[in-house]
Amino acid sequence: MAASRTVAEFDEIAPVYDETREPLQPPEVRKIAGTLRTWGIDRVLEVGVGTGRVALPLRAEGVQVTGIDASRGMLARARAKGVERLVRGSAYRLPFGGGVVDGTLFVHVLHLLEDPLAALGEACRVARVGAAALVRPPGAERRDHGDEPSPQRLVFDRLREMGIDLPERGRGGPGRKEAQLLTEHPPQRQVVVHESDVTAPLAEGLAMFERRASRWTLRVPPEQLAQAVAEVRQRLGDRTRTYHRVWALALWERAPERAPATGPAPSP
């Protein structure tokens, strides 16, 4: 049920997805493509291809990309933009035989999955070299605004104060889930593809709510969402945040193993 709801939500936000997410910059794309080639990966299956916002620039760098996604809406956007090799399917059951591509690729997808280990295992199965993912290395990003919640969290908290029931996103959001995965199941290889200091308005993260592009607030009445966003925007004012931005390309050459289940010892 949760998986089908997530797919439906991405269908709904597909028309405004690209306008509310930061694209990869050309130097980052070139570094990703070059790193993949260094690893012997020329043919890629991008799992969670979405609107093709990564597949298209990678193709321009000479990488042969096939994309798979569960969302019809996202695939329709990718197809309209000129992405040709597209398949609809699940990250947990890729419709391909073993070793049919050099490598698989996840970009901003692993944190969306209920069972990222299962998806990585399946991605390794169909890949000759392994499964790659664009990640934020744990502890690499340093921020200057202390322990104040993110603008997104402030909006969620205000909506709950207004009596609106929201899905529980989890404290720390996608970053914490991804960091846990990388710590508990470290990749065999990892290469930094971008590193810089960034200063940006704190309020810039509110745009996705204003464009109805956050799947977490799709069911919130527009008037109440607008009120919550306006209040948070006023609270943030023109303050900025400075942070050290790091992206790395990680490679799992084999499927990560789950920790053995623990429990009471069996009776003699």
HUDAZI-V96959 format. One record per pair of residues at least 12 apart in sequence whose ideal C-beta (glycine too) atoms are under 7 Angstrom apart, sorted by the first residue. I is the first residue (numbers start at 1). J is the second residue. D is the distance in whole Angstrom. If there is no record, write none. Layout:
BEGIN
i:I j:J d:D
i:I j:J d:D
END
This chain:
BEGIN
i:2 j:114 d:6
i:3 j:114 d:7
i:6 j:112 d:7
i:7 j:70 d:5
i:7 j:71 d:5
i:9 j:215 d:4
i:9 j:218 d:6
i:10 j:71 d:4
i:10 j:73 d:6
i:10 j:74 d:6
i:10 j:215 d:7
i:11 j:71 d:5
i:11 j:72 d:6
i:11 j:73 d:4
i:12 j:218 d:6
i:13 j:213 d:5
i:13 j:215 d:6
i:14 j:51 d:7
i:14 j:71 d:7
i:14 j:73 d:4
i:14 j:74 d:5
i:14 j:77 d:5
i:16 j:211 d:5
i:16 j:212 d:7
i:16 j:213 d:5
i:17 j:50 d:7
i:17 j:51 d:6
i:17 j:213 d:6
i:18 j:51 d:6
i:18 j:53 d:6
i:19 j:211 d:7
i:20 j:207 d:6
i:20 j:208 d:4
i:20 j:211 d:5
i:20 j:213 d:4
i:23 j:53 d:6
i:24 j:54 d:6
i:24 j:57 d:7
i:28 j:193 d:6
i:28 j:194 d:5
i:28 j:247 d:7
i:29 j:57 d:4
i:29 j:58 d:6
i:29 j:61 d:6
i:30 j:61 d:6
i:31 j:193 d:4
i:31 j:194 d:7
i:32 j:58 d:7
i:32 j:193 d:5
i:32 j:249 d:6
i:33 j:58 d:6
i:33 j:61 d:4
i:33 j:62 d:7
i:33 j:63 d:5
i:35 j:191 d:5
i:35 j:193 d:6
i:35 j:249 d:5
i:36 j:63 d:6
i:36 j:103 d:7
i:36 j:132 d:7
i:39 j:103 d:7
i:39 j:129 d:6
i:39 j:189 d:7
i:39 j:251 d:6
i:40 j:102 d:6
i:40 j:129 d:5
i:41 j:102 d:4
i:41 j:103 d:4
i:41 j:129 d:5
i:42 j:63 d:7
i:42 j:64 d:6
i:42 j:102 d:6
i:43 j:64 d:5
i:43 j:101 d:5
i:43 j:102 d:5
i:44 j:63 d:6
i:44 j:64 d:7
i:44 j:65 d:5
i:44 j:101 d:6
i:44 j:102 d:7
i:44 j:103 d:6
i:44 j:105 d:5
i:45 j:66 d:5
i:45 j:68 d:6
i:45 j:101 d:5
i:45 j:104 d:5
i:45 j:126 d:6
i:46 j:65 d:6
i:46 j:67 d:5
i:46 j:105 d:5
i:47 j:68 d:6
i:47 j:91 d:5
i:47 j:104 d:6
i:47 j:105 d:7
i:47 j:106 d:5
i:47 j:109 d:6
i:47 j:119 d:7
i:47 j:123 d:6
i:48 j:69 d:6
i:48 j:91 d:7
i:48 j:106 d:6
i:48 j:109 d:3
i:49 j:67 d:3
i:49 j:68 d:6
i:49 j:69 d:5
i:49 j:78 d:6
i:49 j:86 d:7
i:50 j:69 d:6
i:50 j:74 d:5
i:50 j:78 d:7
i:51 j:74 d:5
i:51 j:77 d:4
i:51 j:78 d:5
i:51 j:81 d:7
i:52 j:67 d:7
i:52 j:78 d:3
i:52 j:81 d:5
i:52 j:83 d:4
i:54 j:107 d:5
i:55 j:67 d:5
i:55 j:78 d:7
i:55 j:83 d:5
i:56 j:81 d:6
i:56 j:82 d:7
i:56 j:83 d:6
i:65 j:85 d:7
i:66 j:85 d:4
i:66 j:87 d:7
i:67 j:83 d:6
i:67 j:85 d:7
i:67 j:86 d:5
i:68 j:87 d:5
i:68 j:89 d:5
i:68 j:94 d:7
i:69 j:88 d:7
i:70 j:88 d:7
i:70 j:89 d:7
i:70 j:90 d:6
i:72 j:88 d:7
i:75 j:88 d:6
i:91 j:113 d:6
i:91 j:119 d:4
i:91 j:122 d:7
i:92 j:118 d:5
i:92 j:119 d:6
i:92 j:122 d:6
i:93 j:122 d:7
i:94 j:122 d:5
i:94 j:126 d:5
i:96 j:126 d:5
i:98 j:125 d:6
i:98 j:126 d:6
i:99 j:126 d:7
i:99 j:127 d:7
i:99 j:128 d:5
i:100 j:126 d:6
i:101 j:126 d:6
i:101 j:127 d:6
i:101 j:128 d:7
i:102 j:127 d:7
i:102 j:128 d:5
i:102 j:129 d:5
i:103 j:127 d:5
i:103 j:129 d:5
i:103 j:130 d:6
i:103 j:131 d:7
i:103 j:132 d:5
i:104 j:123 d:4
i:104 j:126 d:6
i:104 j:127 d:5
i:104 j:131 d:5
i:104 j:132 d:7
i:105 j:132 d:5
i:106 j:133 d:4
i:107 j:134 d:5
i:108 j:134 d:7
i:110 j:133 d:6
i:110 j:178 d:6
i:110 j:181 d:6
i:111 j:174 d:4
i:111 j:177 d:5
i:111 j:178 d:5
i:116 j:181 d:6
i:117 j:185 d:7
i:117 j:256 d:6
i:117 j:258 d:6
i:120 j:252 d:6
i:120 j:255 d:6
i:120 j:256 d:6
i:121 j:255 d:4
i:124 j:252 d:6
i:124 j:254 d:6
i:124 j:255 d:4
i:129 j:253 d:7
i:130 j:251 d:5
i:130 j:252 d:5
i:130 j:253 d:4
i:130 j:254 d:7
i:131 j:252 d:5
i:132 j:249 d:6
i:132 j:250 d:7
i:132 j:251 d:5
i:133 j:250 d:5
i:134 j:247 d:6
i:134 j:249 d:6
i:135 j:178 d:6
i:135 j:182 d:6
i:135 j:248 d:6
i:135 j:250 d:5
i:136 j:175 d:6
i:136 j:178 d:6
i:136 j:246 d:6
i:136 j:247 d:7
i:137 j:190 d:7
i:137 j:246 d:6
i:137 j:248 d:5
i:138 j:179 d:4
i:138 j:182 d:6
i:138 j:183 d:6
i:140 j:246 d:4
i:141 j:243 d:6
i:141 j:244 d:5
i:141 j:245 d:6
i:141 j:246 d:6
i:142 j:243 d:6
i:142 j:244 d:4
i:143 j:241 d:6
i:143 j:243 d:4
i:144 j:241 d:6
i:144 j:242 d:5
i:144 j:243 d:7
i:145 j:241 d:5
i:150 j:205 d:7
i:151 j:202 d:6
i:151 j:203 d:6
i:151 j:205 d:4
i:151 j:206 d:6
i:151 j:232 d:6
i:151 j:236 d:6
i:152 j:205 d:6
i:154 j:232 d:5
i:155 j:206 d:7
i:155 j:209 d:6
i:155 j:228 d:5
i:155 j:229 d:6
i:155 j:232 d:5
i:156 j:169 d:7
i:158 j:228 d:4
i:158 j:231 d:6
i:158 j:232 d:6
i:159 j:220 d:6
i:159 j:224 d:7
i:159 j:228 d:5
i:162 j:224 d:6
i:162 j:228 d:7
i:164 j:220 d:6
i:164 j:224 d:6
i:166 j:216 d:6
i:167 j:216 d:6
i:169 j:216 d:6
i:182 j:250 d:7
i:185 j:256 d:4
i:187 j:250 d:4
i:187 j:251 d:5
i:187 j:252 d:5
i:188 j:251 d:6
i:188 j:252 d:6
i:188 j:253 d:4
i:189 j:251 d:4
i:190 j:248 d:5
i:190 j:250 d:5
i:191 j:248 d:6
i:191 j:249 d:5
i:192 j:246 d:6
i:192 j:248 d:5
i:193 j:247 d:5
i:193 j:248 d:6
i:193 j:249 d:5
i:194 j:245 d:7
i:194 j:246 d:7
i:194 j:247 d:4
i:195 j:246 d:5
i:196 j:245 d:5
i:197 j:242 d:7
i:197 j:244 d:6
i:198 j:242 d:7
i:198 j:243 d:6
i:198 j:245 d:5
i:199 j:240 d:5
i:199 j:242 d:5
i:200 j:240 d:6
i:200 j:241 d:6
i:201 j:238 d:7
i:201 j:240 d:6
i:202 j:236 d:5
i:202 j:239 d:5
i:202 j:240 d:6
i:202 j:241 d:5
i:203 j:233 d:5
i:203 j:236 d:5
i:206 j:229 d:5
i:206 j:232 d:6
i:206 j:233 d:6
i:209 j:225 d:6
i:209 j:229 d:5
i:210 j:229 d:6
END
